[in-house]
Amino acid sequence: MANNNLKAKQQAFKEFSTKEKTKKITDLLLNNAMYIIIILAVIYVSIKVPAFLKLPSIVNVISLTAAKLPIALGIGGCIVLTGTDISAGRVVGLTACISASLLTTTYKVFPSMTSAPPIILVLLLVIVTGGLVGLVNGFSVAKFKLHPFIVTLSTQLIVYGIILMYLMRGTNNGQTLSGLTEEYRSLITGTLFSIPTATGSVAVPKYVLYSIILVAVMWVIWNKTTFGKNMFAVGSNEEAANVSGVNVSKTIMMVFILAGMMYAITGFLDGARIASANANTGLNYECDAIAACVIGGVSFVGGIGRISGIVVGVLLLQIIFTGLNFLAVDANMLYIIKGLIILIACAIDMRKYLVKK
Amino acid sequence: MKKKIALLLVAAMTVASLAACGNKETETPATAEAQTEEAAPVEEEAASTEEEASTEEEAPAEAAVEGTVSVFYYTYGDTYISSVRSALDSAFDAAGVAYQDYDSNNSQTTQTEQIDTAIAQGTSLLVVNQVDTGSDDTTKNIIEKATAAGIPVVFFNRSVSEDVVTAYDKAVFVGTDYEMAGHMQGEMIGQYLVENYDTVDLNGDGVISYVMFKGQEGNAEADARTQYGVEDADKILKEAGKEALSFYDSNNSDKYLVDKDGAWSAAAATEYLQTAMSQYSEANNNMIELVIANNDEMAIGSVTALQNAGYNKEDGSATVIPVFGVDATDAAKDAINKGTMIGTIKQDAEGMANTIAQIAQNFMSGADKFADVDSANVVGTWRVNIPYATYTGE
């Protein structure tokens, strides 16, 4: 059956004129440009530095990708709505600070505390905190009809102020929070499983699993729920969605709340992963997350985007960064290369959109 | 239903904004709106630390001097600067000097505008932690503003150049000899290595391979620490007849890894080291044997990466890769006392704060500007150096 299908396609392809053929091939290449760039990058780096394709390096890239996925998954929804969210990094910072201040052995922010609260309680608390910021964002976008950029610019500042005040609490005096409990750290960075190699073994950290779960959950939300379908409907045409009975305000609010929750989870994971949290934690995280989404084909045009695209985007950025690090490329070049990748990705994305029109 | 949600939200936002703007019993002039959102926490924080002190302050203020001091911090996000801020706040409280803090949020534009606002409000002294360290023009600009208003300026922490400061007799700089931190870190590393050479040299090849984490490009302190941290260690190693340090990645001609965001952050160090260790490990017989970081944030970030890879455990059960930082933050001191980090260089936040407070009072009471300042630390007529100290545990 599939074979027949393929043959039919081949037959159809043969019938095209040469000009059409070249066009088809360029289309194919351009539409998969990101995958092609990934493969070329991997091949190039691994020829130069063979260790890049060894198991420890692969596990490293995967775990760094996993650490950066949740925030990108959250921000993706905001981009689908033709919006953005620049408060993401600060929410990560706030929730990392809350996690690190509660799940600690030093009790500097709350000097009257004598033991750390249950981890699950702290996780719920930070998710609610992130959700609240998301609610404020979503509410302002939906009800006051403000552009998400302005709304999240404001909440970014507000959240930063709250972080600074929070770090000044108790006897902490604005210092970095550390001294986390062993349970918290091992829950996040503990070994999920070890892969034996010729010269020892490589441990995969547990947060990789959590990221995979989050990807699965987000995939279901985006593709299998009414909310997900409404989100795309609102993203492609708000008026049309409204006319066809979609509750636009509710959908916008829910997208931002969900995004806030994802940032909170990122903060919760990052608190333990970096094992220290301060006012700088999360700074500029949203830039990489937005870049990853755009590279992965989540379009600022609205209503277009896939979870798989976001995963590919985050992975591509991580492969490039790690690869450049392996090649010992000058740090200044990193900015230029990153900028070029985002520019090219957006250009290809817009091209697809223009063709559709 | 929707209306209720709306009401709740509006109520919540009002409460939040009230909390942020509350506590105005400090001498904050009414035009606080001009100072951007970041200034709000200042008042909150200053007010809370001042609660006990405020009673004396409102009393006839026996020794207190007239006028308000305006203090501009380059960012509230910096851990060390936060220590200076709380020490300086309490030093001013103790002396009964009225003050107002500003967060320049890492932007020289913001800071310059804040200075304009403060001068317009009639402040009697500027205490400036300049954002852009490389720029004499910025310093000149600030001094011109102060000259025009006829008020003194005390620069602190981030370095400003001599000829600019000496041009105005009411300007001083309270800083550290910033190159000293790098020199002292290098010496500390050299001495530690000479004493523990064979333990540190994991693969026994007679050469210690190291990684250097730089906080930021284009920052004089980061440059000096990156250079001297290694150079001075090499000098001591050579005197002891050992090989010089070797950067773990021979292809990297910079011989350092720099935080891309210039934030001297723990996260950058964790991720760099994790990536490096995926290629360089004991299994491959080329493990990184020494970590040098420009500050304690990055040192702590390295310790985290090492711990995740099974090194530097708190219970002492695993190999310890020596990690060195600068700043002596609380987190780093904890780590050193637990044995997961080896040493750091202490910047004396309290010493700096007390010196600034003393000089401010001298200016305001018309005494000699360096009266009651430890004369051993005074350099010429323009600066005071707060000495560094090594910290390797209690």
Contacts between the chains, C-beta under 8 A, distances in Angstrom:
chain1	res1	chain2	res2	distance
A	49	B	279	7.4
A	51	B	278	7.9
A	51	B	279	4.5
A	51	B	284	7.8
A	52	B	279	7.7
A	54	B	278	7.8
A	54	B	279	7.7
A	56	B	277	7.6
A	56	B	278	4.1
A	56	B	279	7.1
A	56	B	281	6.6
A	57	B	278	4.4
A	57	B	279	6.0
A	59	B	278	6.9
A	60	B	274	5.9
A	60	B	275	5.6
A	60	B	277	7.9
A	60	B	278	3.6
A	63	B	274	7.6
A	64	B	271	6.3
A	64	B	274	7.2
A	64	B	275	7.4
A	106	B	334	7.5
A	108	B	330	7.8
A	135	B	9	7.3
A	136	B	9	7.0
A	136	B	13	7.1
A	139	B	5	7.7
A	139	B	6	7.7
A	139	B	9	5.4
A	143	B	6	6.6
A	157	B	37	4.6
A	157	B	38	7.3
A	158	B	16	7.4
A	158	B	20	8.0
A	158	B	37	6.8
A	160	B	38	7.4
A	161	B	20	6.5
A	161	B	37	5.8
A	161	B	38	6.5
A	161	B	40	6.0
A	161	B	41	5.0
A	164	B	38	7.9
A	164	B	41	5.0
A	164	B	45	8.0
A	164	B	76	4.9
A	164	B	77	7.3
A	164	B	103	7.7
A	165	B	41	4.8
A	165	B	44	6.1
A	165	B	45	6.6
A	167	B	82	7.5
A	168	B	41	7.6
A	168	B	45	5.0
A	168	B	82	7.7
A	168	B	86	7.8
A	173	B	82	6.0
A	173	B	83	6.3
A	173	B	86	4.7
A	174	B	76	7.0
A	174	B	79	6.5
A	174	B	82	2.8
A	174	B	83	7.3
A	174	B	85	7.1
A	174	B	86	7.0
A	175	B	79	5.6
A	175	B	82	6.6
A	175	B	83	7.1
A	175	B	329	6.1
A	175	B	330	4.8
A	175	B	331	6.8
A	176	B	79	5.2
A	176	B	266	7.4
A	176	B	296	7.9
A	176	B	297	6.5
A	176	B	300	7.0
A	176	B	329	5.9
A	176	B	330	7.4
A	176	B	331	4.6
A	177	B	331	7.7
A	178	B	300	6.4
A	178	B	331	4.0
A	178	B	334	6.6
A	178	B	335	7.5
A	179	B	331	7.4
A	179	B	334	5.9
A	189	B	308	5.1
A	197	B	283	7.4
A	199	B	281	8.0
A	199	B	283	3.5
A	199	B	284	6.8
A	200	B	281	7.6
A	200	B	282	7.7
A	200	B	283	4.3
A	203	B	310	7.8
A	205	B	308	7.0
A	249	B	2	7.9
A	270	B	267	7.3
A	273	B	270	7.2
A	273	B	304	7.7
A	273	B	308	8.0
A	274	B	266	5.2
A	274	B	267	4.9
A	274	B	270	5.2
A	274	B	301	6.2
A	274	B	304	5.8
A	275	B	266	7.9
A	275	B	270	8.0
A	275	B	300	7.4
A	275	B	303	7.8
A	275	B	304	4.0
A	275	B	307	7.3
A	276	B	266	4.8
A	276	B	297	7.3
A	276	B	300	5.0
A	276	B	301	6.9
A	276	B	304	6.9
A	276	B	331	5.9
A	278	B	77	7.2
A	278	B	79	5.8
A	278	B	266	7.7
A	278	B	297	7.2
A	279	B	76	6.5
A	279	B	77	3.7
A	279	B	78	7.8
A	279	B	79	8.0
A	280	B	77	5.2
A	280	B	263	4.9
A	280	B	264	7.9
A	280	B	265	5.2
A	280	B	297	7.7
A	281	B	265	7.6
A	281	B	266	8.0
A	281	B	267	6.9
A	283	B	77	7.8
A	283	B	261	6.1
A	283	B	263	5.7
A	283	B	265	7.3
A	284	B	261	5.3
A	322	B	275	5.4
A	325	B	257	7.8
A	325	B	272	7.1
A	325	B	275	5.4
A	325	B	276	7.8
A	326	B	275	7.7
A	326	B	279	6.6
A	327	B	251	7.3
A	328	B	249	5.5
A	328	B	251	4.1
A	328	B	252	3.8
A	328	B	253	7.5
A	330	B	254	6.9
A	331	B	217	7.2
A	331	B	254	7.4
A	331	B	257	7.6
A	331	B	258	4.9
A	331	B	260	6.5
A	332	B	217	7.6
A	334	B	260	6.1
A	335	B	260	7.6
